[in-house]
Amino acid sequence: MNPTFTIAIAGNHFVLSPLKLMYWTEEKAIILSDMHLGKTGHFRKAGIAVPNAINEDDLHSLLLAIEMFEAKKIFVVGDMFHSIANKELHAFASWRKQIPQIDFHLIKGNHDILPLDWYEQQAIMVHHPTWQLGKILFEHEPTHPQNASIQDGFCTFSGHLHPGIRLKLGNRQSLQFPCFHVQTNQVTLPAFGRFCGSVPIKPGPTDQVYAIVNQQIIAI
């Protein structure tokens, strides 16, 4: 087992982290998806008791990753926020002021419905529906995994699906863990938000799956 795991894609190197994000070495950029900031506040408004500490822990984890990798950029591949503005978004605005030197990019997801001027106020550059950087294409929902129309040597990075993999523990027991799902020209990231969970995938015979288990990356 490894605390991190490095893979090569389209001539670049990406470090998979048990913090449920990737670090693009050549771009000095953290890549993550599905933060869903404000989701806990959305549930509390509906009368469901969810601790605000979850939101704070997610922001702390991201700050930890920035310091650990000495990152210069953050790329969020959609669903950075969960819904309309609430108190948790004010907390994010305060957190953002701690790292003004970081270039922040958001590829909009289906939950990113805040007004554009709000993103501008937080110095977040918004892209929709896709954004391409070199041979890497970012889009929130993987609309064309394994699509032959993608140029040879290019790869799409997406989120949205919250991929997870079930691992057997003995003959009768199994547990599900978030994972990175790597296909021929498609990478699907796990949901970064701690309150998001995961959905089981059925990897193909040539797919690579990297599970996050006990703060370790395990190649399946």
Backbone as a chain_set.jsonl record, in Angstrom:
{"seq": "MNPTFTIAIAGNHFVLSPLKLMYWTEEKAIILSDMHLGKTGHFRKAGIAVPNAINEDDLHSLLLAIEMFEAKKIFVVGDMFHSIANKELHAFASWRKQIPQIDFHLIKGNHDILPLDWYEQQAIMVHHPTWQLGKILFEHEPTHPQNASIQDGFCTFSGHLHPGIRLKLGNRQSLQFPCFHVQTNQVTLPAFGRFCGSVPIKPGPTDQVYAIVNQQIIAI", "coords": {"N": [[0.832, -1.197, 0.0], [0.362, 2.316, -0.599], [0.79, 5.673, 0.566], [0.401, 7.673, -1.31], [-0.042, 7.644, -4.902], [1.401, 7.586, -8.038], [0.514, 8.293, -11.366], [0.872, 8.187, -14.937], [-0.383, 10.174, -17.506], [-1.263, 11.145, -20.734], [1.309, 12.184, -21.207], [1.85, 13.503, -18.854], [2.145, 13.79, -15.245], [0.408, 12.543, -12.465], [-0.422, 12.72, -9.12], [-2.082, 10.608, -7.029], [-4.031, 11.123, -4.237], [-4.832, 10.145, -0.86], [-6.497, 12.017, 0.233], [-8.552, 12.294, -1.427], [-8.16, 13.585, -3.871], [-6.227, 14.83, -6.692], [-2.852, 15.566, -7.69], [-1.465, 17.501, -10.108], [1.531, 17.33, -11.425], [3.122, 18.724, -13.36], [1.678, 21.081, -13.785], [1.503, 22.096, -11.292], [-0.868, 21.847, -9.862], [-3.781, 21.209, -7.956], [-6.325, 18.846, -8.357], [-9.715, 18.247, -8.045], [-13.048, 17.07, -7.303], [-16.594, 17.539, -6.891], [-17.096, 18.844, -4.302], [-19.273, 19.921, -2.968], [-19.866, 22.033, -1.188], [-21.708, 23.572, 1.366], [-23.712, 21.732, 1.43], [-24.315, 20.485, 3.839], [-25.502, 22.579, 5.244], [-27.757, 22.916, 3.66], [-29.173, 20.586, 4.245], [-29.639, 20.984, 6.952], [-31.413, 23.108, 6.87], [-33.607, 21.759, 6.042], [-34.345, 20.505, 8.295], [-32.798, 18.387, 9.113], [-30.403, 17.17, 11.223], [-27.218, 17.946, 10.767], [-23.795, 18.11, 11.339], [-21.922, 21.141, 11.195], [-19.222, 20.945, 11.17], [-18.336, 19.164, 9.264], [-18.199, 20.531, 6.829], [-16.201, 22.378, 7.497], [-14.064, 20.639, 7.973], [-13.592, 19.638, 5.406], [-12.65, 21.918, 4.042], [-10.375, 22.364, 5.537], [-8.908, 20.069, 4.9], [-8.394, 20.525, 2.2], [-6.804, 22.801, 2.365], [-4.654, 21.677, 3.696], [-3.701, 19.973, 1.694], [-2.871, 21.834, -0.227], [-0.688, 22.988, 1.097], [0.919, 20.726, 1.475], [1.568, 19.798, -1.112], [2.589, 22.089, -2.118], [1.085, 23.622, -3.907], [0.075, 25.663, -6.696], [-2.23, 26.132, -8.014], [-5.768, 25.422, -8.2], [-8.046, 23.138, -9.473], [-11.358, 22.579, -9.796], [-13.545, 20.089, -10.633], [-16.339, 20.527, -11.09], [-19.502, 20.813, -9.299], [-18.749, 22.261, -7.009], [-20.1, 23.77, -5.164], [-23.194, 23.238, -3.444], [-25.802, 24.264, -3.574], [-27.979, 27.093, -3.378], [-26.823, 30.222, -1.907], [-25.613, 30.058, 1.469], [-24.817, 30.075, 5.026], [-22.505, 28.557, 5.117], [-21.209, 29.078, 2.763], [-20.344, 31.631, 3.187], [-18.384, 31.068, 5.001], [-16.612, 29.746, 3.34], [-15.84, 31.897, 1.701], [-14.365, 33.437, 3.507], [-12.331, 31.613, 4.012], [-11.17, 31.463, 1.479], [-9.871, 33.895, 1.298], [-7.6, 33.455, 2.686], [-5.826, 32.309, 0.978], [-5.036, 33.938, -1.335], [-3.17, 33.879, -3.343], [-3.457, 31.621, -4.834], [-4.399, 30.288, -7.929], [-7.668, 29.767, -8.957], [-9.86, 27.555, -10.428], [-13.002, 26.644, -11.741], [-14.879, 24.151, -13.197], [-18.017, 24.187, -14.225], [-20.601, 22.394, -12.538], [-23.703, 20.505, -12.269], [-24.791, 21.336, -9.877], [-23.733, 23.798, -9.394], [-24.957, 26.646, -9.086], [-24.826, 29.242, -8.322], [-24.8, 32.86, -8.66], [-22.829, 34.338, -11.282], [-21.339, 36.582, -10.567], [-20.82, 36.123, -7.891], [-18.877, 34.096, -7.886], [-16.858, 35.536, -9.148], [-16.291, 37.414, -7.204], [-14.963, 35.851, -5.399], [-12.651, 35.358, -6.697], [-12.657, 33.215, -8.519], [-12.249, 31.456, -11.431], [-14.5, 30.646, -13.882], [-15.565, 27.923, -15.897], [-17.432, 26.614, -18.582], [-19.182, 24.442, -20.8], [-16.979, 22.815, -20.668], [-13.391, 22.623, -20.228], [-10.206, 22.965, -21.549], [-6.84, 22.055, -21.158], [-3.819, 21.846, -22.418], [-3.376, 18.52, -23.231], [-5.423, 17.65, -21.683], [-8.799, 17.438, -20.973], [-11.376, 18.935, -19.203], [-14.482, 18.188, -17.762], [-17.573, 18.233, -16.028], [-19.56, 16.109, -15.892], [-19.055, 12.869, -17.109], [-19.628, 12.651, -20.219], [-18.916, 11.298, -22.467], [-17.299, 8.84, -22.041], [-14.551, 6.847, -23.083], [-14.9, 7.637, -25.707], [-14.414, 7.573, -29.134], [-14.035, 9.848, -30.572], [-12.443, 11.587, -29.184], [-9.274, 12.973, -29.395], [-6.317, 11.126, -30.161], [-4.201, 10.331, -27.484], [-5.187, 12.254, -25.804], [-7.08, 13.072, -22.811], [-9.981, 12.904, -20.746], [-11.026, 14.444, -17.767], [-13.225, 13.951, -15.124], [-16.03, 14.221, -12.804], [-18.804, 13.868, -10.796], [-19.992, 11.225, -10.741], [-19.26, 10.066, -8.348], [-17.475, 7.765, -7.771], [-17.115, 4.465, -6.386], [-15.663, 1.488, -4.973], [-16.231, -1.912, -4.275], [-14.761, -3.998, -1.876], [-13.859, -7.239, -0.998], [-13.983, -8.686, 2.219], [-12.965, -11.316, 3.576], [-15.124, -14.236, 3.334], [-17.817, -13.52, 3.412], [-18.172, -10.851, 3.919], [-17.993, -7.421, 2.84], [-16.76, -4.186, 1.99], [-17.335, -0.81, 0.941], [-15.407, 1.579, -0.829], [-14.313, 4.905, -1.612], [-12.991, 5.781, -4.863], [-10.513, 6.279, -7.483], [-11.221, 6.145, -10.863], [-9.837, 4.937, -13.674], [-9.874, 5.0, -17.07], [-9.355, 4.242, -20.599], [-9.274, 6.777, -21.974], [-10.35, 8.407, -20.066], [-10.74, 9.773, -16.88], [-12.228, 9.412, -13.789], [-12.97, 11.147, -10.941], [-13.077, 10.636, -7.352], [-15.695, 11.726, -5.089], [-14.923, 14.648, -3.387], [-16.033, 15.856, -1.121], [-16.834, 15.122, 2.238], [-19.363, 14.456, 2.96], [-20.599, 13.212, 0.898], [-20.487, 10.544, -0.014], [-20.34, 7.441, -1.955], [-20.754, 5.72, -5.109], [-21.16, 2.451, -6.314], [-18.983, 1.156, -8.822], [-18.577, -0.686, -11.915], [-15.884, -1.824, -13.033], [-14.253, -2.137, -16.236], [-12.409, -4.733, -18.052], [-9.919, -3.642, -18.779], [-9.683, -1.414, -17.269], [-8.317, 0.756, -14.714], [-8.293, 0.872, -11.23], [-8.141, 2.75, -8.301], [-8.297, 2.519, -5.027], [-9.296, 4.221, -2.016], [-8.269, 3.599, 1.05], [-8.2, 3.546, 4.462], [-6.589, 5.898, 4.629], [-4.781, 5.36, 2.634], [-3.624, 4.632, -0.71], [-4.749, 2.138, -2.778], [-3.966, 0.065, -5.411], [-6.178, -1.584, -7.446]], "CA": [[0.0, 0.0, 0.0], [1.089, 3.564, -0.666], [-0.016, 6.834, 0.949], [0.037, 8.288, -2.579], [0.249, 6.774, -6.051], [1.598, 8.449, -9.197], [0.213, 7.703, -12.658], [1.213, 9.023, -16.095], [-1.479, 10.3, -18.466], [-1.056, 12.159, -21.771], [2.618, 12.785, -21.056], [1.918, 14.247, -17.598], [2.169, 12.948, -14.053], [-0.638, 12.894, -11.515], [-0.289, 12.032, -7.845], [-3.368, 10.306, -6.408], [-3.894, 11.324, -2.791], [-5.942, 9.644, -0.044], [-7.395, 13.124, 0.543], [-9.57, 12.229, -2.483], [-7.82, 14.562, -4.89], [-5.025, 14.54, -7.454], [-1.931, 16.68, -7.89], [-0.875, 17.509, -11.447], [2.882, 17.788, -11.129], [3.607, 19.702, -14.327], [0.921, 22.33, -13.652], [1.475, 22.461, -9.868], [-2.301, 22.063, -9.658], [-4.64, 20.224, -7.299], [-7.558, 18.569, -9.09], [-10.704, 17.548, -7.229], [-14.407, 17.197, -7.816], [-17.733, 17.275, -6.01], [-16.932, 19.298, -2.914], [-20.631, 20.126, -2.452], [-19.869, 22.943, -0.041], [-23.048, 24.062, 1.665], [-24.692, 20.639, 1.447], [-24.762, 20.247, 5.21], [-26.451, 23.646, 5.574], [-28.984, 22.627, 2.912], [-29.892, 19.561, 4.998], [-30.107, 21.558, 8.218], [-32.604, 23.89, 6.564], [-34.712, 20.803, 5.899], [-34.626, 19.919, 9.598], [-31.958, 17.217, 9.361], [-29.268, 17.625, 12.018], [-25.918, 17.58, 10.206], [-22.821, 19.032, 11.938], [-21.213, 22.048, 10.307], [-17.807, 20.588, 11.186], [-18.012, 18.444, 8.039], [-17.796, 21.545, 5.861], [-14.929, 22.917, 7.96], [-13.048, 19.608, 7.78], [-13.273, 19.573, 3.978], [-11.808, 23.071, 3.72], [-9.085, 22.128, 6.189], [-8.211, 19.049, 4.109], [-7.911, 21.157, 0.978], [-5.691, 23.658, 2.752], [-3.557, 20.766, 3.993], [-3.169, 19.511, 0.413], [-2.151, 22.959, -0.831], [0.589, 23.112, 1.793], [1.704, 19.511, 1.299], [2.076, 19.746, -2.481], [3.048, 23.429, -2.508], [0.323, 23.849, -5.127], [-0.137, 27.034, -7.146], [-3.535, 26.213, -8.663], [-6.799, 24.445, -7.852], [-9.048, 22.888, -10.5], [-12.505, 21.827, -9.28], [-14.247, 19.575, -11.806], [-17.786, 20.573, -10.933], [-20.218, 20.676, -8.026], [-18.0, 22.838, -5.903], [-21.126, 24.165, -4.214], [-24.33, 22.327, -3.526], [-27.095, 24.893, -3.814], [-27.931, 28.545, -3.241], [-25.948, 30.703, -0.845], [-25.965, 29.908, 2.878], [-23.736, 30.494, 5.914], [-21.29, 27.805, 4.827], [-20.515, 29.747, 1.666], [-19.639, 32.747, 3.801], [-17.168, 30.476, 5.585], [-15.68, 29.524, 2.232], [-15.31, 33.192, 1.284], [-13.315, 33.784, 4.467], [-11.233, 30.671, 3.778], [-10.515, 31.826, 0.212], [-9.02, 35.059, 1.534], [-6.338, 32.992, 3.266], [-4.949, 31.818, -0.093], [-5.296, 34.749, -2.529], [-2.162, 33.63, -4.362], [-3.803, 30.394, -5.557], [-5.32, 30.392, -9.064], [-8.798, 28.88, -8.673], [-10.687, 27.313, -11.609], [-14.168, 25.784, -11.558], [-15.647, 23.691, -14.352], [-19.329, 24.146, -13.585], [-21.4, 21.186, -12.486], [-25.147, 20.721, -12.227], [-25.152, 21.984, -8.613], [-23.094, 25.11, -9.301], [-26.017, 27.533, -9.577], [-24.667, 30.577, -7.765], [-24.596, 33.893, -9.681], [-21.453, 34.444, -11.732], [-20.61, 37.619, -9.845], [-20.349, 35.571, -6.621], [-17.601, 33.441, -8.178], [-15.888, 36.585, -9.442], [-15.899, 38.021, -5.93], [-14.042, 34.921, -4.734], [-11.52, 35.147, -7.616], [-12.779, 31.878, -9.101], [-12.479, 31.487, -12.871], [-15.519, 29.643, -14.176], [-15.57, 27.389, -17.257], [-18.646, 25.826, -18.828], [-19.32, 23.194, -20.025], [-15.697, 22.12, -20.59], [-12.183, 23.443, -20.242], [-9.082, 22.151, -21.996], [-5.51, 22.537, -20.833], [-2.948, 20.874, -23.058], [-4.087, 17.326, -23.697], [-6.397, 17.272, -20.664], [-10.102, 18.094, -21.078], [-12.158, 18.837, -17.977], [-15.927, 18.374, -17.806], [-18.089, 17.663, -14.786], [-20.18, 14.805, -16.116], [-18.394, 12.153, -18.209], [-20.662, 12.414, -21.23], [-18.442, 10.419, -23.531], [-16.15, 8.004, -21.707], [-14.083, 5.929, -24.131], [-15.385, 8.123, -26.988], [-13.354, 7.534, -30.142], [-13.855, 11.174, -31.156], [-11.385, 12.268, -28.462], [-8.032, 12.796, -30.114], [-5.378, 10.174, -29.594], [-3.275, 10.922, -26.53], [-5.902, 13.179, -24.936], [-7.831, 12.405, -21.751], [-10.981, 13.719, -20.07], [-11.134, 14.303, -16.318], [-14.596, 14.262, -14.718], [-16.483, 13.817, -11.48], [-20.257, 13.665, -10.889], [-20.47, 9.868, -10.477], [-18.864, 9.655, -6.99], [-17.18, 6.333, -7.898], [-16.661, 3.67, -5.262], [-15.393, 0.089, -5.321], [-16.46, -2.826, -3.152], [-13.671, -4.94, -1.642], [-14.261, -8.339, -0.133], [-13.255, -8.93, 3.461], [-13.39, -12.665, 3.929], [-16.067, -14.895, 2.435], [-19.175, -12.994, 3.453], [-18.212, -9.422, 4.17], [-17.351, -6.512, 1.904], [-16.937, -2.778, 2.275], [-17.189, 0.047, -0.232], [-14.476, 2.673, -0.622], [-14.191, 5.814, -2.756], [-11.877, 5.38, -5.72], [-10.232, 6.897, -8.77], [-11.521, 5.194, -11.928], [-9.04, 5.351, -14.83], [-10.134, 4.26, -18.298], [-8.406, 4.528, -21.674], [-9.14, 8.229, -22.158], [-11.28, 9.008, -19.117], [-10.47, 9.625, -15.455], [-13.333, 9.879, -12.955], [-12.466, 11.382, -9.592], [-14.034, 10.427, -6.257], [-16.245, 12.944, -4.493], [-14.038, 15.169, -2.339], [-16.805, 16.174, 0.07], [-16.981, 14.003, 3.18], [-20.783, 14.183, 3.131], [-21.109, 12.869, -0.438], [-20.608, 9.11, -0.224], [-19.855, 6.902, -3.225], [-21.655, 4.829, -5.841], [-20.302, 1.374, -6.832], [-18.735, 1.059, -10.258], [-18.239, -2.005, -12.451], [-14.787, -1.545, -13.96], [-14.013, -3.036, -17.347], [-11.194, -5.553, -17.897], [-8.69, -2.861, -18.962], [-9.724, -0.232, -16.397], [-7.501, 0.781, -13.5], [-9.04, 1.407, -10.096], [-7.293, 3.048, -7.159], [-9.194, 2.712, -3.892], [-8.797, 4.969, -0.868], [-8.565, 2.749, 2.196], [-7.409, 3.857, 5.658], [-5.602, 6.918, 4.286], [-3.813, 4.779, 1.708], [-4.087, 4.354, -2.064], [-4.539, 0.742, -3.142], [-4.244, -0.243, -6.808], [-6.985, -2.798, -7.515]], "C": [[0.869, 1.251, 0.0], [0.205, 4.702, -0.185], [-0.443, 7.651, -0.263], [0.426, 7.342, -3.703], [0.332, 7.676, -7.274], [1.308, 7.682, -10.479], [0.582, 8.701, -13.753], [0.06, 8.992, -17.088], [-1.136, 11.422, -19.445], [0.258, 12.907, -21.582], [2.788, 13.605, -19.801], [1.837, 13.276, -16.421], [1.178, 13.477, -13.014], [-0.479, 12.044, -10.257], [-1.678, 11.853, -7.244], [-3.184, 10.364, -4.894], [-5.074, 10.713, -2.043], [-6.857, 10.745, 0.471], [-8.512, 13.246, -0.495], [-9.404, 13.358, -3.502], [-6.55, 14.108, -5.6], [-4.147, 15.782, -7.508], [-1.258, 16.508, -9.24], [0.502, 18.154, -11.328], [3.326, 18.911, -12.062], [2.924, 21.062, -14.192], [0.929, 22.872, -12.226], [0.026, 22.737, -9.422], [-2.951, 20.896, -8.931], [-5.919, 20.084, -8.111], [-8.493, 17.789, -8.171], [-12.088, 17.787, -7.81], [-15.414, 16.978, -6.694], [-17.43, 17.581, -4.544], [-18.292, 19.426, -2.229], [-20.631, 20.953, -1.169], [-21.263, 23.528, 0.154], [-24.098, 22.976, 1.725], [-25.204, 20.387, 2.856], [-25.756, 21.316, 5.643], [-27.781, 23.443, 4.889], [-29.83, 21.597, 3.662], [-30.428, 20.117, 6.309], [-31.352, 22.413, 8.007], [-33.835, 23.001, 6.438], [-35.024, 20.093, 7.204], [-33.826, 18.685, 9.93], [-30.68, 17.688, 10.049], [-27.963, 17.076, 11.446], [-24.883, 18.57, 10.746], [-22.096, 19.87, 10.895], [-19.73, 21.713, 10.217], [-17.394, 19.842, 9.928], [-17.502, 19.414, 6.987], [-16.418, 22.108, 6.224], [-13.794, 21.917, 7.745], [-12.63, 19.511, 6.315], [-12.354, 20.728, 3.57], [-10.421, 22.921, 4.348], [-8.265, 21.111, 5.398], [-7.638, 19.646, 2.834], [-6.73, 22.074, 1.275], [-4.452, 22.817, 3.057], [-2.892, 20.284, 2.7], [-2.371, 20.609, -0.286], [-0.766, 23.086, -0.212], [1.486, 21.91, 1.514], [2.346, 19.455, -0.087], [2.721, 21.054, -2.935], [2.393, 23.833, -3.833], [0.17, 25.342, -5.416], [-1.54, 27.241, -7.719], [-4.468, 25.156, -8.083], [-7.774, 24.355, -9.006], [-10.157, 22.037, -9.883], [-13.371, 21.415, -10.465], [-15.736, 19.433, -11.504], [-18.307, 20.282, -9.537], [-19.345, 21.102, -6.843], [-18.951, 23.241, -4.789], [-22.367, 23.318, -4.44], [-25.624, 23.007, -3.951], [-26.908, 26.403, -3.722], [-27.118, 28.94, -2.013], [-26.516, 30.415, 0.54], [-24.735, 30.257, 3.722], [-22.424, 29.776, 5.604], [-20.514, 28.422, 3.67], [-19.8, 30.995, 2.154], [-18.339, 32.245, 4.438], [-16.141, 30.205, 4.494], [-15.046, 30.836, 1.79], [-14.195, 33.648, 2.215], [-12.091, 32.893, 4.271], [-10.453, 31.049, 2.522], [-9.551, 32.999, 0.397], [-7.678, 34.671, 2.145], [-5.337, 32.585, 2.187], [-5.175, 32.625, -1.376], [-4.324, 34.476, -3.669], [-2.479, 32.41, -5.226], [-4.765, 30.708, -6.707], [-6.413, 29.335, -8.903], [-9.667, 28.775, -9.921], [-11.82, 26.351, -11.251], [-14.768, 25.447, -12.908], [-17.045, 23.403, -13.81], [-19.988, 22.772, -13.668], [-22.866, 21.52, -12.347], [-25.6, 21.398, -10.932], [-24.582, 23.402, -8.479], [-24.018, 26.171, -9.899], [-25.926, 28.942, -8.985], [-24.457, 31.596, -8.885], [-23.117, 34.023, -10.037], [-20.671, 35.5, -10.965], [-20.133, 37.135, -8.474], [-19.001, 34.881, -6.819], [-16.513, 34.486, -8.431], [-15.395, 37.231, -8.158], [-14.908, 37.148, -5.163], [-12.814, 34.627, -5.597], [-11.486, 33.712, -8.124], [-13.095, 32.037, -10.58], [-13.388, 30.324, -13.254], [-15.467, 29.253, -15.65], [-16.813, 26.524, -17.424], [-18.856, 25.653, -20.331], [-18.003, 22.438, -19.866], [-14.563, 23.138, -20.537], [-11.016, 22.542, -20.599], [-7.765, 22.837, -21.665], [-4.523, 21.504, -21.355], [-3.767, 19.716, -23.602], [-5.114, 16.818, -22.679], [-7.66, 18.116, -20.851], [-10.853, 17.862, -19.778], [-13.63, 19.048, -18.282], [-16.522, 17.642, -16.608], [-18.642, 16.262, -14.984], [-19.513, 14.109, -17.285], [-19.401, 11.737, -19.278], [-20.207, 11.464, -22.317], [-17.213, 9.611, -23.11], [-15.847, 7.022, -22.829], [-14.524, 6.369, -25.521], [-14.24, 8.202, -27.984], [-13.098, 8.9, -30.759], [-12.807, 11.991, -30.421], [-10.061, 11.95, -29.147], [-7.1, 11.842, -29.376], [-4.402, 10.891, -28.665], [-3.918, 11.918, -25.598], [-6.682, 12.383, -23.881], [-8.799, 13.394, -21.112], [-11.001, 13.395, -18.581], [-12.522, 14.777, -15.897], [-14.842, 13.866, -13.272], [-17.904, 13.303, -11.594], [-20.726, 12.289, -10.412], [-20.143, 9.374, -9.067], [-18.451, 8.179, -6.968], [-16.671, 5.705, -6.605], [-16.458, 2.23, -5.712], [-15.596, -0.77, -4.082], [-15.316, -3.828, -3.076], [-14.136, -5.998, -0.662], [-13.348, -8.451, 1.07], [-13.688, -10.291, 3.979], [-14.429, -13.184, 2.95], [-17.418, -14.199, 2.353], [-19.254, -11.479, 3.582], [-17.512, -8.637, 3.069], [-17.655, -5.084, 2.337], [-16.698, -1.974, 1.01], [-16.307, 1.24, 0.112], [-14.488, 3.601, -1.83], [-12.958, 5.456, -3.566], [-11.7, 6.333, -6.899], [-10.437, 5.827, -9.834], [-10.846, 5.678, -13.211], [-9.326, 4.416, -16.004], [-9.181, 4.736, -19.389], [-8.203, 6.014, -21.879], [-10.094, 8.99, -21.242], [-10.826, 8.725, -17.695], [-11.66, 10.197, -14.691], [-12.843, 9.953, -11.522], [-13.519, 11.045, -8.545], [-14.584, 11.764, -5.779], [-15.339, 13.381, -3.352], [-14.794, 15.393, -1.034], [-17.051, 14.961, 0.946], [-18.435, 13.584, 3.349], [-21.434, 13.693, 1.831], [-21.273, 11.374, -0.681], [-20.052, 8.683, -1.576], [-20.878, 5.938, -3.805], [-20.801, 3.735, -6.482], [-20.19, 1.389, -8.35], [-18.488, -0.4, -10.628], [-17.14, -1.809, -13.479], [-14.657, -2.593, -15.054], [-12.675, -3.755, -17.188], [-9.895, -4.78, -18.06], [-8.647, -1.614, -18.079], [-8.744, -0.389, -15.231], [-8.304, 1.47, -12.406], [-8.083, 1.573, -8.926], [-8.207, 3.416, -5.995], [-8.493, 3.481, -2.774], [-9.242, 4.226, 0.388], [-7.62, 3.116, 3.343], [-6.245, 4.811, 5.328], [-4.464, 6.38, 3.419], [-4.455, 4.651, 0.338], [-3.742, 2.909, -2.39], [-4.904, 0.542, -4.605], [-4.965, -1.586, -6.866], [-6.656, -3.568, -8.794]], "O": [[1.978, 1.245, 0.535], [-0.991, 4.722, -0.477], [-1.516, 8.255, -0.259], [1.136, 6.361, -3.484], [-0.586, 8.459, -7.521], [1.789, 6.565, -10.667], [0.602, 9.91, -13.523], [-0.416, 7.922, -17.467], [-0.763, 12.52, -19.032], [0.318, 14.122, -21.773], [3.769, 14.338, -19.677], [1.506, 12.102, -16.584], [1.119, 14.673, -12.727], [-0.41, 10.816, -10.321], [-2.374, 12.833, -6.979], [-2.286, 9.726, -4.343], [-6.202, 10.755, -2.535], [-7.886, 10.455, 1.081], [-9.314, 14.179, -0.45], [-10.371, 13.99, -3.927], [-5.888, 13.155, -5.189], [-4.633, 16.906, -7.386], [-0.577, 15.515, -9.492], [0.622, 19.367, -11.153], [3.846, 19.93, -11.609], [3.544, 22.091, -14.461], [0.427, 23.967, -11.97], [-0.259, 23.705, -8.717], [-2.7, 19.735, -9.254], [-6.525, 21.08, -8.507], [-8.095, 16.782, -7.586], [-12.264, 18.614, -8.705], [-15.127, 16.326, -5.69], [-17.497, 16.711, -3.676], [-18.441, 19.083, -1.056], [-21.305, 20.616, -0.196], [-21.911, 23.932, -0.811], [-25.257, 23.253, 2.036], [-26.387, 20.109, 3.051], [-26.737, 21.016, 6.324], [-28.828, 23.755, 5.458], [-31.054, 21.715, 3.713], [-31.531, 19.772, 6.733], [-32.242, 22.443, 8.857], [-34.959, 23.433, 6.695], [-35.859, 19.189, 7.239], [-34.119, 17.998, 10.908], [-29.955, 18.52, 9.504], [-27.643, 15.9, 11.615], [-25.085, 19.778, 10.617], [-21.705, 19.367, 9.841], [-19.052, 22.151, 9.287], [-16.222, 19.876, 9.552], [-16.494, 19.155, 6.33], [-15.571, 22.291, 5.35], [-12.686, 22.305, 7.376], [-11.451, 19.325, 6.015], [-11.389, 20.525, 2.832], [-9.416, 23.308, 3.751], [-7.055, 21.277, 5.244], [-6.523, 19.311, 2.433], [-5.764, 22.112, 0.513], [-3.334, 23.202, 2.715], [-1.667, 20.198, 2.622], [-1.319, 20.344, -0.868], [0.22, 23.272, -0.925], [2.693, 22.071, 1.335], [3.52, 19.11, -0.222], [3.326, 21.118, -4.006], [3.055, 24.317, -4.75], [0.14, 26.168, -4.504], [-1.988, 28.375, -7.889], [-4.026, 24.138, -7.55], [-8.279, 25.376, -9.475], [-9.915, 20.895, -9.491], [-13.869, 22.26, -11.209], [-16.312, 18.354, -11.645], [-17.666, 19.618, -8.722], [-19.228, 20.404, -5.836], [-18.642, 23.074, -3.609], [-22.553, 22.75, -5.516], [-26.456, 22.392, -4.619], [-25.817, 26.922, -3.959], [-26.769, 28.097, -1.187], [-27.722, 30.509, 0.767], [-23.719, 30.69, 3.179], [-21.348, 30.337, 5.809], [-19.291, 28.3, 3.608], [-18.769, 31.378, 1.602], [-17.32, 32.934, 4.406], [-14.944, 30.408, 4.696], [-13.844, 30.886, 1.532], [-13.188, 34.189, 1.757], [-10.954, 33.36, 4.354], [-9.225, 30.966, 2.499], [-8.527, 33.076, -0.282], [-6.731, 35.457, 2.127], [-4.135, 32.522, 2.447], [-5.479, 32.037, -2.414], [-4.607, 34.798, -4.822], [-1.829, 32.194, -6.249], [-5.814, 31.317, -6.496], [-6.119, 28.152, -8.732], [-10.159, 29.787, -10.42], [-11.611, 25.366, -10.543], [-15.126, 26.339, -13.677], [-17.229, 22.474, -13.023], [-19.945, 22.091, -14.693], [-23.237, 22.694, -12.311], [-26.686, 21.977, -10.892], [-24.925, 24.119, -7.54], [-23.881, 26.547, -11.064], [-26.85, 29.741, -9.136], [-23.981, 31.23, -9.959], [-22.253, 33.836, -9.181], [-19.472, 35.339, -10.736], [-19.157, 37.662, -7.94], [-18.087, 35.059, -6.014], [-15.38, 34.331, -7.977], [-14.215, 37.559, -8.037], [-14.11, 37.651, -4.372], [-12.023, 33.743, -5.266], [-10.434, 33.075, -8.156], [-14.083, 32.673, -10.946], [-13.079, 29.164, -12.981], [-15.344, 30.101, -16.533], [-17.197, 25.792, -16.512], [-18.722, 26.623, -21.076], [-17.903, 21.531, -19.04], [-14.751, 24.332, -20.767], [-10.855, 21.471, -20.015], [-7.603, 24.04, -21.867], [-4.404, 20.413, -20.797], [-4.732, 19.914, -24.341], [-5.612, 15.698, -22.796], [-7.599, 19.345, -20.883], [-10.957, 16.73, -19.306], [-13.988, 19.991, -18.988], [-16.047, 16.575, -16.219], [-18.223, 15.328, -14.3], [-19.408, 14.696, -18.362], [-19.949, 10.635, -19.25], [-21.035, 10.884, -23.019], [-16.178, 9.695, -23.77], [-16.747, 6.445, -23.439], [-14.525, 5.551, -26.44], [-13.214, 8.825, -27.712], [-12.067, 9.106, -31.4], [-12.321, 12.987, -30.957], [-9.768, 10.791, -29.44], [-7.095, 11.765, -28.148], [-3.847, 11.931, -29.018], [-3.259, 12.396, -24.674], [-6.913, 11.184, -24.037], [-8.483, 14.573, -20.955], [-10.993, 12.23, -18.185], [-12.947, 15.872, -16.265], [-13.994, 13.267, -12.611], [-18.185, 12.408, -12.391], [-21.756, 12.193, -9.745], [-20.694, 8.363, -8.632], [-19.032, 7.405, -6.207], [-15.915, 6.31, -5.844], [-17.021, 1.805, -6.721], [-15.185, -0.402, -2.982], [-14.943, -4.434, -4.08], [-14.732, -5.692, 0.371], [-12.127, -8.332, 0.97], [-14.659, -10.403, 4.728], [-14.594, -12.633, 1.861], [-18.094, -14.281, 1.327], [-20.317, -10.896, 3.369], [-16.566, -9.12, 2.448], [-18.676, -4.814, 2.97], [-15.959, -2.395, 0.12], [-16.428, 1.836, 1.182], [-14.656, 3.139, -2.958], [-11.996, 4.899, -3.037], [-12.606, 7.084, -7.26], [-9.892, 4.728, -9.727], [-11.232, 6.704, -13.771], [-9.06, 3.216, -15.946], [-8.295, 5.549, -19.125], [-7.062, 6.472, -21.952], [-10.583, 10.066, -21.585], [-10.557, 7.577, -17.341], [-12.054, 11.34, -14.921], [-12.366, 8.968, -10.959], [-14.716, 11.152, -8.81], [-13.996, 12.813, -6.04], [-15.023, 12.593, -2.46], [-14.253, 15.146, 0.045], [-17.431, 13.898, 0.456], [-18.714, 12.484, 3.826], [-22.654, 13.749, 1.677], [-22.121, 10.974, -1.479], [-19.379, 9.457, -2.257], [-21.742, 5.415, -3.101], [-19.807, 4.051, -7.136], [-21.17, 1.605, -9.063], [-18.223, -1.238, -9.766], [-17.421, -1.647, -14.667], [-14.915, -3.776, -14.835], [-11.894, -3.426, -16.295], [-8.863, -5.203, -17.539], [-7.687, -0.845, -18.134], [-8.396, -1.497, -14.825], [-8.914, 2.516, -12.628], [-7.317, 0.667, -8.597], [-8.812, 4.488, -5.98], [-7.275, 3.404, -2.607], [-10.42, 4.221, 0.744], [-6.401, 3.011, 3.214], [-5.095, 4.569, 5.692], [-3.338, 6.877, 3.464], [-5.678, 4.57, 0.225], [-2.585, 2.502, -2.29], [-6.036, 0.82, -5.002], [-4.445, -2.6, -6.4], [-7.232, -4.627, -9.043]]}, "num_chains": 1, "name": "protein.A"}
